[in-house]
Amino acid sequence: MKRLVLLLVAACALAGCVTLNQGGSAPVAQNEAWALLPFVNNTETPYAGERAESITAALLYSRGVQRLERYGVESKPDETAMDRGERRQAEALAWAKQKNVRYALAGTVNEWRYKVGLDGEPVAAIALQLIELPEGKVVWSGTAGKSGWSRDAVSSVGQQVLDSLLEKMLAAKAGK
């Protein structure tokens, strides 16, 4: 009986874990101007990139980044399907350099779906890169993924993944 209880406790503890890898440690000033670039969508889920961008913007504001520029050019559905948003991201990076922002945050959504099966667990995996402008030097990068419980929404799991990434990015930048 004790083994079963320990096994259940371990399973519950691991269910909340986010797999995260990161690199870079240059200091970043949150009071500088930032640009949030369009996210590349490497999934089969329509608008996963836009969903992750929206969550990222809200999380950046909540973590103290107040001068956040967003690329406002809408993508056309046929263009998005053709290049997954890579062209829009490149255009937005050029736009950010013209806007004289200090940092550009680029993202790629690699998974944003519900697993097939009885439980239909939500899964999200995202990679972020923080680019210092105008040089275009990547000063931090990280990737994370998480699988949630069947009762969770994929957007909630995505928010947890993004929150973990941003927490690590801003903590690394603050020297913590």
Backbone as CSV, one residue per row, in Angstrom:
resi,resn,N_x,N_y,N_z,CA_x,CA_y,CA_z,C_x,C_y,C_z
1,MET,0.824,-1.195,0.000,0.000,0.000,0.000,0.872,1.264,0.000
2,LYS,1.950,1.228,0.795,2.838,2.386,0.846,3.470,2.646,-0.513
3,ARG,3.820,1.579,-1.221,4.409,1.739,-2.556,3.431,2.404,-3.510
4,LEU,2.181,2.023,-3.428,1.161,2.603,-4.308,0.996,4.091,-4.023
5,VAL,0.974,4.452,-2.757,0.843,5.865,-2.381,2.057,6.652,-2.868
6,LEU,3.266,6.111,-2.661,4.478,6.779,-3.124,4.492,6.920,-4.641
7,LEU,4.035,5.894,-5.326,3.967,5.943,-6.783,2.993,7.021,-7.254
8,LEU,1.853,7.115,-6.606,0.870,8.145,-6.965,1.397,9.547,-6.679
9,VAL,2.072,9.723,-5.552,2.650,11.030,-5.216,3.711,11.413,-6.242
10,ALA,4.569,10.464,-6.615,5.609,10.740,-7.615,4.988,11.078,-8.961
11,ALA,3.944,10.371,-9.352,3.279,10.646,-10.630,2.665,12.035,-10.630
12,CYS,2.052,12.417,-9.529,1.456,13.761,-9.442,2.529,14.844,-9.492
13,ALA,3.643,14.599,-8.832,4.728,15.594,-8.836,5.320,15.745,-10.223
14,LEU,5.516,14.646,-10.924,6.102,14.712,-12.258,5.145,15.288,-13.287
15,ALA,3.861,15.167,-13.070,2.883,15.666,-14.041,2.963,17.172,-14.191
16,GLY,3.420,17.876,-13.180,3.517,19.315,-13.255,4.837,19.818,-13.816
17,CYS,5.729,18.926,-14.188,7.051,19.317,-14.657,7.033,19.789,-16.106
18,VAL,7.885,20.727,-16.370,8.098,21.206,-17.726,9.527,20.846,-18.101
19,THR,9.696,20.198,-19.242,11.035,19.910,-19.734,11.569,21.190,-20.359
20,LEU,12.710,21.682,-19.874,13.213,22.981,-20.308,14.722,22.925,-20.501
21,ASN,15.174,23.446,-21.632,16.604,23.616,-21.907,16.820,25.065,-22.304
22,GLN,17.927,25.656,-21.820,18.185,27.064,-22.117,19.666,27.326,-22.268
23,GLY,19.975,28.473,-22.852,21.355,28.889,-22.992,21.445,30.400,-23.073
24,GLY,22.580,30.958,-22.672,22.791,32.407,-22.720,22.608,33.026,-21.353
25,SER,23.331,34.132,-21.124,23.202,34.783,-19.820,23.551,36.268,-19.835
26,ALA,23.472,36.907,-20.988,23.770,38.342,-21.034,22.659,39.119,-20.335
27,PRO,23.007,40.195,-19.603,21.976,40.953,-18.887,21.007,41.662,-19.839
28,VAL,19.752,41.659,-19.470,18.694,42.277,-20.271,17.954,43.287,-19.403
29,ALA,17.681,44.453,-19.965,16.944,45.489,-19.248,15.470,45.437,-19.641
30,GLN,14.619,45.187,-18.662,13.186,45.103,-18.940,12.572,46.469,-19.245
31,ASN,13.261,47.537,-18.889,12.712,48.867,-19.159,13.050,49.364,-20.567
32,GLU,13.812,48.586,-21.320,14.122,48.921,-22.718,12.925,48.578,-23.602
33,ALA,12.966,49.050,-24.855,11.917,48.725,-25.817,12.140,47.305,-26.351
34,TRP,11.063,46.536,-26.379,11.081,45.162,-26.864,10.144,45.043,-28.057
35,ALA,10.413,44.073,-28.913,9.498,43.724,-30.008,9.177,42.242,-29.898
36,LEU,7.913,41.928,-30.011,7.478,40.531,-30.044,7.247,40.174,-31.508
37,LEU,8.097,39.303,-32.023,8.009,38.906,-33.425,6.940,37.833,-33.599
38,PRO,6.369,37.729,-34.795,5.396,36.658,-35.041,6.051,35.294,-34.821
39,PHE,5.310,34.396,-34.199,5.835,33.063,-33.935,5.665,32.181,-35.166
40,VAL,6.651,31.348,-35.423,6.576,30.343,-36.482,5.726,29.195,-35.954
41,ASN,4.840,28.685,-36.786,3.957,27.596,-36.395,4.384,26.309,-37.090
42,ASN,5.107,25.456,-36.371,5.543,24.173,-36.914,4.556,23.047,-36.603
43,THR,3.327,23.399,-36.295,2.329,22.396,-35.941,1.280,22.292,-37.049
44,GLU,0.405,21.341,-36.892,-0.740,21.222,-37.797,-1.955,21.954,-37.245
45,THR,-1.812,22.590,-36.088,-2.893,23.323,-35.457,-2.935,24.746,-36.002
46,PRO,-4.030,25.115,-36.663,-4.112,26.480,-37.203,-4.026,27.531,-36.092
47,TYR,-3.293,28.586,-36.351,-3.163,29.751,-35.474,-2.499,29.448,-34.131
48,ALA,-1.776,28.344,-34.031,-1.057,28.045,-32.787,-0.022,29.126,-32.501
49,GLY,0.650,29.622,-33.535,1.634,30.677,-33.349,1.018,31.942,-32.798
50,GLU,-0.134,32.335,-33.347,-0.816,33.540,-32.881,-1.290,33.389,-31.446
51,ARG,-1.746,32.196,-31.089,-2.189,31.947,-29.716,-1.016,32.079,-28.748
52,ALA,0.109,31.479,-29.103,1.289,31.554,-28.245,1.806,32.995,-28.145
53,GLU,1.754,33.743,-29.248,2.168,35.161,-29.226,1.327,35.957,-28.239
54,SER,0.033,35.763,-28.295,-0.875,36.500,-27.421,-0.586,36.212,-25.951
55,ILE,-0.386,34.960,-25.630,-0.062,34.583,-24.255,1.281,35.178,-23.850
56,THR,2.255,35.131,-24.751,3.589,35.664,-24.469,3.533,37.159,-24.178
57,ALA,2.760,37.904,-24.970,2.637,39.346,-24.742,2.088,39.620,-23.345
58,ALA,1.045,38.913,-22.965,0.446,39.117,-21.640,1.439,38.768,-20.528
59,LEU,2.177,37.687,-20.710,3.153,37.284,-19.691,4.314,38.278,-19.597
60,LEU,4.757,38.812,-20.732,5.827,39.812,-20.699,5.379,41.057,-19.937
61,TYR,4.146,41.517,-20.214,3.619,42.672,-19.482,3.566,42.373,-17.980
62,SER,3.096,41.181,-17.630,2.967,40.832,-16.211,4.323,40.712,-15.523
63,ARG,5.386,40.497,-16.285,6.733,40.361,-15.722,7.527,41.669,-15.806
64,GLY,6.849,42.767,-16.168,7.512,44.069,-16.100,7.979,44.670,-17.405
65,VAL,7.812,43.990,-18.522,8.178,44.564,-19.825,6.988,45.418,-20.280
66,GLN,7.133,46.732,-20.227,6.018,47.621,-20.529,6.099,48.260,-21.908
67,ARG,7.287,48.295,-22.491,7.464,48.898,-23.820,7.597,47.762,-24.838
68,LEU,6.463,47.214,-25.215,6.427,46.051,-26.097,5.738,46.419,-27.404
69,GLU,6.486,46.310,-28.488,5.956,46.558,-29.828,5.581,45.219,-30.448
70,ARG,4.466,45.211,-31.188,4.058,43.991,-31.895,3.908,44.301,-33.369
71,TYR,4.373,43.399,-34.175,4.299,43.533,-35.630,2.841,43.404,-36.035
72,GLY,2.303,44.438,-36.684,0.877,44.494,-36.936,0.390,44.011,-38.282
73,VAL,1.254,43.546,-39.145,0.816,43.121,-40.472,0.190,41.741,-40.369
74,GLU,-1.060,41.646,-40.807,-1.772,40.370,-40.769,-1.253,39.432,-41.844
75,SER,-1.174,38.169,-41.502,-0.787,37.176,-42.503,-2.030,36.699,-43.229
76,LYS,-1.836,36.306,-44.470,-2.920,35.738,-45.250,-2.908,34.241,-45.048
77,PRO,-4.080,33.603,-44.945,-4.107,32.164,-44.667,-3.266,31.335,-45.639
78,ASP,-3.254,31.680,-46.922,-2.471,30.896,-47.874,-0.970,31.104,-47.662
79,GLU,-0.548,32.298,-47.228,0.869,32.550,-46.946,1.317,31.796,-45.704
80,THR,0.470,31.786,-44.685,0.809,31.105,-43.449,1.009,29.620,-43.696
81,ALA,0.175,29.034,-44.521,0.286,27.605,-44.792,1.561,27.295,-45.566
82,MET,1.985,28.238,-46.406,3.152,27.986,-47.245,4.464,28.003,-46.469
83,ASP,4.655,28.992,-45.589,5.961,29.084,-44.934,5.882,29.027,-43.411
84,ARG,4.748,28.772,-42.846,4.543,28.618,-41.404,4.849,29.885,-40.608
85,GLY,5.018,31.008,-41.267,5.271,32.261,-40.576,6.719,32.694,-40.573
86,GLU,7.588,31.952,-41.226,9.012,32.301,-41.240,9.256,33.627,-41.949
87,ARG,8.547,33.864,-43.046,8.722,35.124,-43.783,8.236,36.303,-42.948
88,ARG,7.079,36.147,-42.285,6.575,37.220,-41.423,7.539,37.510,-40.281
89,GLN,8.164,36.470,-39.736,9.107,36.668,-38.647,10.331,37.437,-39.132
90,ALA,10.820,37.105,-40.322,11.978,37.817,-40.887,11.621,39.273,-41.186
91,GLU,10.429,39.506,-41.743,9.972,40.880,-42.005,9.839,41.660,-40.705
92,ALA,9.325,41.009,-39.682,9.135,41.675,-38.391,10.477,42.009,-37.736
93,LEU,11.480,41.170,-37.940,12.809,41.465,-37.397,13.382,42.720,-38.057
94,ALA,13.225,42.838,-39.375,13.669,44.050,-40.081,12.886,45.262,-39.582
95,TRP,11.583,45.103,-39.378,10.727,46.168,-38.854,11.198,46.601,-37.468
96,ALA,11.539,45.618,-36.617,11.978,45.924,-35.254,13.279,46.720,-35.264
97,LYS,14.172,46.405,-36.191,15.422,47.167,-36.297,15.137,48.620,-36.662
98,GLN,14.149,48.849,-37.516,13.778,50.218,-37.901,13.116,50.960,-36.748
99,LYS,12.429,50.252,-35.874,11.742,50.864,-34.733,12.706,51.173,-33.587
100,ASN,13.975,50.803,-33.758,15.000,51.043,-32.750,14.670,50.414,-31.398
101,VAL,14.157,49.196,-31.417,13.947,48.479,-30.160,15.251,47.793,-29.778
102,ARG,15.405,47.511,-28.527,16.644,46.902,-28.029,16.619,45.382,-28.161
103,TYR,15.452,44.776,-27.888,15.344,43.327,-27.899,14.158,42.882,-28.756
104,ALA,14.358,41.790,-29.463,13.278,41.161,-30.221,13.152,39.729,-29.718
105,LEU,11.929,39.330,-29.418,11.686,37.971,-28.948,11.025,37.191,-30.072
106,ALA,11.709,36.156,-30.528,11.202,35.289,-31.600,10.797,33.959,-30.989
107,GLY,9.753,33.361,-31.552,9.292,32.081,-31.024,8.917,31.110,-32.123
108,THR,8.973,29.848,-31.790,8.540,28.776,-32.672,7.690,27.811,-31.860
109,VAL,6.486,27.555,-32.350,5.602,26.592,-31.693,5.814,25.256,-32.388
110,ASN,6.315,24.283,-31.644,6.608,22.977,-32.210,5.522,21.946,-31.936
111,GLU,4.718,22.193,-30.902,3.604,21.297,-30.599,2.531,22.094,-29.868
112,TRP,1.286,21.895,-30.260,0.149,22.593,-29.654,-1.090,21.783,-30.023
113,ARG,-1.360,20.750,-29.240,-2.440,19.840,-29.625,-2.889,19.002,-28.443
114,TYR,-3.898,18.200,-28.698,-4.326,17.174,-27.768,-3.856,15.837,-28.315
115,LYS,-3.250,15.023,-27.454,-2.803,13.701,-27.876,-4.008,12.853,-28.272
116,VAL,-3.788,11.992,-29.231,-4.834,11.068,-29.650,-4.916,9.954,-28.616
117,GLY,-6.123,9.584,-28.255,-6.298,8.502,-27.300,-7.454,8.781,-26.374
118,LEU,-7.642,7.884,-25.440,-8.760,7.990,-24.515,-8.716,9.259,-23.683
119,ASP,-7.549,9.595,-23.175,-7.439,10.754,-22.288,-7.348,12.072,-23.034
120,GLY,-6.784,12.081,-24.226,-6.652,13.311,-24.994,-5.889,14.390,-24.264
121,GLU,-4.723,14.061,-23.731,-3.948,15.012,-22.948,-3.419,16.147,-23.827
122,PRO,-3.437,17.380,-23.303,-2.885,18.513,-24.054,-1.361,18.515,-24.000
123,VAL,-0.750,18.934,-25.109,0.706,18.982,-25.210,1.097,20.296,-25.871
124,ALA,2.117,20.949,-25.327,2.652,22.171,-25.932,4.167,22.132,-25.839
125,ALA,4.823,22.564,-26.919,6.279,22.678,-26.948,6.636,23.935,-27.726
126,ILE,7.473,24.766,-27.132,7.784,26.078,-27.696,9.266,26.373,-27.527
127,ALA,9.846,27.049,-28.511,11.227,27.523,-28.441,11.211,29.044,-28.550
128,LEU,12.015,29.709,-27.739,12.130,31.168,-27.773,13.585,31.567,-27.970
129,GLN,13.772,32.692,-28.653,15.102,33.297,-28.805,14.980,34.784,-28.534
130,LEU,15.840,35.288,-27.674,15.901,36.721,-27.415,17.065,37.285,-28.208
131,ILE,16.765,38.226,-29.096,17.745,38.787,-30.019,18.015,40.234,-29.626
132,GLU,19.285,40.586,-29.453,19.654,41.965,-29.146,19.873,42.699,-30.467
133,LEU,19.216,43.838,-30.584,19.296,44.622,-31.818,20.141,45.870,-31.572
134,PRO,20.740,46.412,-32.595,20.610,46.111,-34.023,21.527,44.995,-34.515
135,GLU,22.422,44.489,-33.645,23.402,43.500,-34.088,22.762,42.196,-34.552
136,GLY,21.637,41.842,-33.969,20.990,40.583,-34.302,21.590,39.404,-33.560
137,LYS,22.253,39.681,-32.450,22.915,38.641,-31.657,21.896,37.967,-30.731
138,VAL,21.848,36.631,-30.759,20.981,35.884,-29.855,21.649,35.868,-28.484
139,VAL,20.988,36.481,-27.498,21.561,36.571,-26.156,20.962,35.537,-25.200
140,TRP,19.875,34.907,-25.590,19.276,33.841,-24.781,18.397,32.999,-25.687
141,SER,18.393,31.719,-25.449,17.462,30.836,-26.150,17.034,29.734,-25.208
142,GLY,15.833,29.281,-25.392,15.324,28.196,-24.563,14.224,27.463,-25.282
143,THR,14.042,26.231,-24.904,12.954,25.427,-25.448,12.357,24.612,-24.319
144,ALA,11.053,24.452,-24.353,10.376,23.723,-23.287,9.141,23.034,-23.849
145,GLY,8.754,21.982,-23.185,7.553,21.253,-23.569,6.904,20.646,-22.343
146,LYS,5.611,20.415,-22.452,4.869,19.867,-21.322,3.639,19.139,-21.826
147,SER,3.295,18.091,-21.136,2.056,17.361,-21.364,1.198,17.543,-20.127
148,GLY,-0.063,17.903,-20.322,-0.950,18.124,-19.182,-1.897,16.961,-18.965
149,TRP,-2.831,17.163,-18.075,-3.850,16.165,-17.782,-4.996,16.308,-18.785
150,SER,-5.806,15.293,-18.896,-6.893,15.305,-19.877,-7.909,16.412,-19.602
151,ARG,-7.993,16.874,-18.385,-8.961,17.940,-18.064,-8.408,19.339,-18.345
152,ASP,-7.115,19.446,-18.668,-6.477,20.729,-18.944,-6.732,21.178,-20.379
153,ALA,-6.697,22.475,-20.581,-6.784,23.040,-21.931,-5.376,23.169,-22.490
154,VAL,-5.244,23.000,-23.801,-3.922,23.119,-24.415,-3.373,24.537,-24.233
155,SER,-4.239,25.537,-24.208,-3.767,26.907,-23.988,-3.216,27.084,-22.575
156,SER,-3.774,26.391,-21.612,-3.265,26.444,-20.239,-1.887,25.795,-20.148
157,VAL,-1.718,24.666,-20.805,-0.416,24.003,-20.829,0.593,24.882,-21.571
158,GLY,0.169,25.489,-22.683,1.036,26.406,-23.418,1.453,27.587,-22.566
159,GLN,0.521,28.122,-21.792,0.853,29.243,-20.908,1.874,28.819,-19.859
160,GLN,1.742,27.623,-19.318,2.710,27.134,-18.334,4.100,26.990,-18.958
161,VAL,4.148,26.501,-20.194,5.426,26.352,-20.890,6.057,27.720,-21.116
162,LEU,5.273,28.659,-21.636,5.788,30.007,-21.902,6.204,30.709,-20.614
163,ASP,5.421,30.549,-19.562,5.753,31.173,-18.284,7.080,30.636,-17.752
164,SER,7.296,29.332,-17.876,8.568,28.741,-17.439,9.741,29.299,-18.245
165,LEU,9.552,29.404,-19.562,10.613,29.942,-20.416,10.924,31.388,-20.062
166,LEU,9.902,32.217,-19.943,10.120,33.637,-19.643,10.715,33.832,-18.247
167,GLU,10.289,33.015,-17.294,10.859,33.093,-15.956,12.354,32.809,-15.994
168,LYS,12.745,31.769,-16.715,14.166,31.429,-16.826,14.929,32.515,-17.574
169,MET,14.331,33.042,-18.638,14.999,34.066,-19.429,15.244,35.320,-18.594
170,LEU,14.229,35.798,-17.925,14.368,37.033,-17.169,15.195,36.827,-15.903
171,ALA,15.139,35.627,-15.312,15.974,35.340,-14.138,17.442,35.259,-14.549
172,ALA,17.710,34.637,-15.695,19.091,34.558,-16.184,19.620,35.944,-16.501
173,LYS,18.754,36.792,-16.992,19.163,38.129,-17.364,19.416,38.994,-16.126
174,ALA,18.703,38.712,-15.060,18.885,39.501,-13.848,20.046,38.974,-13.003
175,GLY,20.666,37.903,-13.476,21.795,37.350,-12.760,21.403,36.480,-11.582
176,LYS,20.179,35.970,-11.600,19.684,35.139,-10.479,20.052,33.701,-10.689
